[in-house]
Amino acid sequence: MGSITSCGTTLIVLINTLFGLIGLVCLAGGVVVKFKADLIDKATEPIMGLVKGQLKIPEQLGVDIENFKISEFIGGAATAFILIGSFLLGIVIWAYCGTCCKSQWMLVIYAAMLSAIILGEVAFVVIVTNKRSMIDDGIKSSLKESISDFYEGDKSMSALSLGWNALMALLKCCGVDGATDFRNTSNWEHMLNVSEGQGQVTCRLEAPVLCCADPSGFKTIPNTNNRPAGQIAECPGCDYNQGCYDSIWDLIYQHQKIAIGALAGIGAFQLILLILTICIIKDLSPNKVGP
């Protein structure tokens, strides 16, 4: 037990401190989003104001995106961030204890965890770059079910509806794969009531107004007030935006150099940690041959 253990311990502590800070940020961010959502919404008001100006939704439609909350959009990720942050902090604390106490069995477990994480990351990168279809179907199916079972329309204040509406407004996208995802919704009647003078005109939507590339086309819709009872006109057609699933991947691919650099850096640090840990384990071995 000499210079290898001493230098290795120092480097492991330093690198784990970096990962510990990342874990702390994830944990704190998740807690803020989950329990102090109003802080996130207040901080992102300028963003939603900019989005509102770009959408140009006619006032008579009554679709007010000021009700959309970023916290609802990222709220589902709060629990994931809390779990990731807690997991990272747990591993960091374990590494601290193993290296500082020079516990061989703890370092062996730590090396095993690092190996599993590295292999998992490599597998994920391979799947995303070469076999993305393996994960696409499962994710899309769950997202489409959330729309068909729980989406309630443009004006709904439910958490899931607000989340979808915020996503579609921010990324200018529509559903998972497109407008057809909204055909069989259980809790949305597809009715659009437009203020016309002292009255209202009603028509049936195929998809939410937010799905349209240019919602201004809804300024004039067929007057249905003189139609026989029970007959509702179809709303004017529009050019629908692409699905949000592809929009999200497009966003990722646009910044893939940053993503690749970040993943490569994290992977390099993890590999260094694994090599140092194995060296220390060998140095601590009672059967070590040498001076």
C-alpha positions as CSV (number, residue, x, y, z in Angstrom):
1,M,0.0,0.0,0.0
2,G,1.9,3.0,-1.2
3,S,1.7,5.6,-3.8
4,I,-0.9,3.8,-5.9
5,T,-3.4,3.7,-3.0
6,S,-2.6,7.3,-2.0
7,C,-2.8,8.9,-5.4
8,G,-5.8,6.7,-6.5
9,T,-7.7,7.6,-3.4
10,T,-7.2,11.3,-4.0
11,L,-8.3,11.1,-7.6
12,I,-11.3,8.9,-6.8
13,V,-12.4,11.4,-4.1
14,L,-12.0,14.4,-6.5
15,I,-13.8,12.8,-9.4
16,N,-16.6,11.5,-7.2
17,T,-17.0,15.0,-5.8
18,L,-17.7,16.2,-9.3
19,F,-20.3,13.4,-9.8
20,G,-21.7,14.3,-6.3
21,L,-22.3,17.9,-7.3
22,I,-24.1,16.6,-10.5
23,G,-26.2,14.4,-8.3
24,L,-27.0,17.2,-5.9
25,V,-28.1,19.4,-8.7
26,C,-30.4,16.7,-10.1
27,L,-31.8,16.0,-6.6
28,A,-32.4,19.7,-5.8
29,G,-33.8,20.4,-9.3
30,G,-36.2,17.5,-9.0
31,V,-37.4,18.6,-5.5
32,V,-37.9,22.2,-6.7
33,V,-40.0,21.1,-9.7
34,K,-42.0,18.6,-7.6
35,F,-42.7,20.8,-4.5
36,K,-42.0,24.4,-5.7
37,A,-43.4,24.4,-9.2
38,D,-44.5,28.0,-8.9
39,L,-40.8,29.0,-8.9
40,I,-40.2,27.3,-12.2
41,D,-43.3,28.8,-13.7
42,K,-42.4,32.3,-12.6
43,A,-38.8,32.0,-14.0
44,T,-40.1,30.7,-17.4
45,E,-42.8,33.3,-17.9
46,P,-40.7,35.2,-20.5
47,I,-40.4,32.0,-22.5
48,M,-44.1,31.4,-22.5
49,G,-44.7,35.0,-23.5
50,L,-42.4,34.6,-26.5
51,V,-44.2,31.3,-27.5
52,K,-47.6,33.0,-27.2
53,G,-46.4,35.8,-29.6
54,Q,-45.2,33.2,-32.1
55,L,-48.3,31.0,-32.1
56,K,-50.7,33.9,-33.2
57,I,-53.8,32.1,-31.9
58,P,-57.0,34.2,-32.6
59,E,-58.4,35.6,-29.4
60,Q,-61.9,34.4,-30.2
61,L,-60.8,30.8,-29.8
62,G,-60.4,31.3,-26.1
63,V,-57.1,29.3,-26.0
64,D,-54.9,31.1,-23.6
65,I,-51.5,29.6,-23.3
66,E,-50.8,31.8,-20.2
67,N,-52.4,28.9,-18.4
68,F,-49.8,26.6,-19.7
69,K,-47.1,25.8,-17.2
70,I,-43.6,24.7,-17.8
71,S,-43.7,22.8,-14.5
72,E,-46.5,20.6,-16.0
73,F,-44.4,19.9,-19.1
74,I,-41.3,18.8,-17.0
75,G,-43.3,17.7,-13.9
76,G,-43.2,14.0,-14.9
77,A,-39.4,14.2,-15.0
78,A,-39.2,15.5,-11.4
79,T,-39.3,12.0,-9.9
80,A,-36.8,10.7,-12.4
81,F,-34.4,13.6,-11.5
82,I,-34.8,12.9,-7.8
83,L,-34.1,9.2,-8.3
84,I,-31.1,9.9,-10.5
85,G,-29.7,12.4,-8.0
86,S,-30.2,10.1,-5.0
87,F,-28.6,7.2,-7.0
88,L,-25.5,9.3,-7.8
89,L,-25.1,10.6,-4.3
90,G,-25.5,7.0,-2.9
91,I,-22.7,5.8,-5.2
92,V,-20.5,8.8,-4.3
93,I,-20.9,8.2,-0.6
94,W,-20.1,4.5,-1.1
95,A,-17.0,5.4,-3.0
96,Y,-15.9,7.9,-0.2
97,C,-16.3,5.2,2.4
98,G,-14.6,2.5,0.4
99,T,-11.5,4.6,-0.5
100,C,-11.1,6.5,2.8
101,C,-11.6,3.5,5.0
102,K,-9.5,1.3,2.5
103,S,-12.2,-1.3,2.6
104,Q,-11.5,-3.9,-0.1
105,W,-15.0,-5.4,-0.2
106,M,-16.6,-2.0,-0.6
107,L,-14.3,-1.2,-3.4
108,V,-15.0,-4.5,-5.1
109,I,-18.8,-3.7,-5.0
110,Y,-18.0,-0.1,-6.2
111,A,-16.0,-1.5,-9.2
112,A,-18.9,-3.8,-10.0
113,M,-21.4,-0.9,-10.0
114,L,-19.1,1.1,-12.2
115,S,-18.8,-1.8,-14.7
116,A,-22.5,-2.2,-14.8
117,I,-23.1,1.5,-15.4
118,I,-20.5,1.7,-18.2
119,L,-21.9,-1.4,-19.9
120,G,-25.4,0.0,-19.6
121,E,-24.4,3.3,-21.1
122,V,-22.6,1.6,-24.0
123,A,-25.7,-0.5,-24.7
124,F,-28.0,2.5,-24.6
125,V,-25.8,4.4,-27.1
126,V,-25.7,1.4,-29.4
127,I,-29.5,1.0,-29.3
128,V,-30.1,4.7,-29.8
129,T,-27.7,5.0,-32.7
130,N,-28.4,1.7,-34.5
131,K,-31.6,0.1,-33.1
132,R,-33.8,3.0,-32.0
133,S,-36.9,1.1,-33.1
134,M,-36.3,-1.2,-30.1
135,I,-37.3,1.6,-27.7
136,D,-39.6,3.7,-30.0
137,D,-42.6,1.4,-30.0
138,G,-42.8,1.1,-26.2
139,I,-42.4,4.8,-25.5
140,K,-44.8,5.8,-28.3
141,S,-47.5,3.3,-27.1
142,S,-47.4,4.8,-23.5
143,L,-47.5,8.4,-24.8
144,K,-50.4,7.7,-27.1
145,E,-52.4,6.0,-24.3
146,S,-51.9,9.1,-22.2
147,I,-53.5,11.2,-24.9
148,S,-56.4,8.8,-25.7
149,D,-57.2,8.2,-22.0
150,F,-56.5,11.5,-20.3
151,Y,-56.2,14.4,-22.7
152,E,-59.0,16.9,-22.2
153,G,-58.4,19.6,-24.8
154,D,-56.7,23.0,-25.3
155,K,-58.5,24.7,-22.4
156,S,-58.2,22.0,-19.8
157,M,-56.4,22.7,-16.6
158,S,-55.6,19.0,-15.9
159,A,-51.9,18.3,-15.3
160,L,-51.5,15.9,-18.3
161,S,-53.4,18.2,-20.7
162,L,-51.4,21.2,-19.6
163,G,-48.2,19.2,-20.1
164,W,-49.1,18.1,-23.6
165,N,-50.3,21.6,-24.6
166,A,-47.1,23.2,-23.3
167,L,-45.0,20.7,-25.2
168,M,-47.0,21.3,-28.5
169,A,-46.7,25.0,-28.0
170,L,-43.0,25.1,-27.3
171,L,-41.9,22.6,-30.0
172,K,-44.7,23.4,-32.5
173,C,-45.6,19.8,-32.8
174,C,-48.7,17.6,-32.6
175,G,-49.3,14.6,-30.4
176,V,-46.9,11.7,-30.6
177,D,-46.9,10.9,-34.4
178,G,-49.4,13.6,-35.5
179,A,-53.0,14.7,-35.5
180,T,-54.4,11.2,-35.8
181,D,-53.3,10.5,-32.2
182,F,-56.3,12.6,-31.1
183,R,-59.0,10.7,-33.0
184,N,-60.1,8.4,-30.2
185,T,-59.8,10.5,-27.0
186,S,-62.0,9.5,-24.1
187,N,-62.2,12.8,-22.3
188,W,-62.1,15.4,-25.2
189,E,-65.2,16.0,-27.2
190,H,-63.3,17.7,-30.1
191,M,-65.7,20.7,-30.0
192,L,-64.5,24.2,-30.7
193,N,-66.6,27.2,-29.6
194,V,-65.6,30.4,-31.3
195,S,-67.0,33.8,-30.1
196,E,-68.8,35.6,-33.0
197,G,-70.3,38.9,-32.0
198,Q,-72.9,38.3,-29.3
199,G,-73.0,34.5,-29.9
200,Q,-70.9,31.5,-30.5
201,V,-70.2,29.2,-33.4
202,T,-69.4,25.6,-32.8
203,C,-67.5,23.1,-35.0
204,R,-65.7,19.8,-34.6
205,L,-61.9,19.6,-34.5
206,E,-59.8,16.7,-35.7
207,A,-56.9,17.7,-33.4
208,P,-56.2,20.6,-31.0
209,V,-55.8,24.1,-32.4
210,L,-52.2,24.0,-31.1
211,C,-51.4,21.3,-33.6
212,C,-51.9,23.7,-36.5
213,A,-49.0,25.3,-38.1
214,D,-51.1,28.4,-38.6
215,P,-54.1,28.7,-36.2
216,S,-55.2,32.0,-37.7
217,G,-57.3,30.0,-40.2
218,F,-59.8,29.5,-37.4
219,K,-60.8,33.2,-37.4
220,T,-63.6,32.3,-39.8
221,I,-65.4,29.0,-39.5
222,P,-68.7,27.8,-40.9
223,N,-71.7,29.2,-39.0
224,T,-73.6,26.2,-37.5
225,N,-76.2,28.0,-35.5
226,N,-78.9,27.5,-38.3
227,R,-78.1,23.8,-38.7
228,P,-80.6,21.1,-37.6
229,A,-80.1,20.0,-34.0
230,G,-77.4,17.5,-33.6
231,Q,-75.5,18.5,-36.7
232,I,-72.0,20.0,-36.2
233,A,-69.8,21.3,-39.0
234,E,-66.2,20.2,-39.3
235,C,-63.8,23.0,-38.5
236,P,-61.6,24.3,-41.3
237,G,-58.7,22.1,-42.1
238,C,-55.1,23.2,-41.4
239,D,-51.5,22.0,-42.0
240,Y,-50.7,20.0,-38.9
241,N,-47.3,20.1,-37.3
242,Q,-45.2,16.9,-37.2
243,G,-45.4,14.6,-34.1
244,C,-43.7,15.7,-30.9
245,Y,-41.7,12.4,-30.7
246,D,-39.8,13.2,-33.9
247,S,-39.6,16.8,-32.9
248,I,-37.8,15.9,-29.6
249,W,-35.4,13.6,-31.5
250,D,-34.8,16.3,-34.1
251,L,-33.9,18.6,-31.2
252,I,-31.5,16.0,-29.8
253,Y,-29.8,15.4,-33.1
254,Q,-29.4,19.2,-33.7
255,H,-27.3,19.3,-30.5
256,Q,-25.7,15.8,-30.9
257,K,-22.2,17.2,-30.8
258,I,-22.8,18.6,-27.3
259,A,-24.5,15.3,-26.3
260,I,-21.7,13.2,-27.6
261,G,-19.0,15.3,-26.0
262,A,-20.8,15.2,-22.6
263,L,-21.3,11.4,-22.8
264,A,-17.7,10.9,-23.8
265,G,-16.5,13.0,-21.0
266,I,-18.6,11.2,-18.4
267,G,-17.6,7.9,-19.8
268,A,-13.9,8.8,-19.6
269,F,-14.2,9.8,-16.0
270,Q,-16.0,6.6,-15.2
271,L,-13.4,4.5,-16.9
272,I,-10.6,6.3,-15.0
273,L,-12.5,5.6,-11.8
274,L,-12.8,1.9,-12.6
275,I,-9.1,1.5,-13.4
276,L,-8.1,3.4,-10.3
277,T,-10.4,1.3,-8.2
278,I,-9.1,-2.0,-9.6
279,C,-5.5,-0.8,-8.9
280,I,-6.3,0.1,-5.3
281,I,-8.1,-3.3,-4.8
282,K,-5.0,-5.1,-6.0
283,D,-2.8,-2.9,-3.8
284,L,-4.9,-3.7,-0.8
285,S,-4.9,-7.5,-1.5
286,P,-3.2,-9.5,1.3
287,N,-1.9,-11.9,-1.3
288,K,0.0,-9.1,-3.2
289,V,3.5,-10.1,-4.2
290,G,6.1,-7.4,-4.0
291,P,7.7,-4.9,-1.6
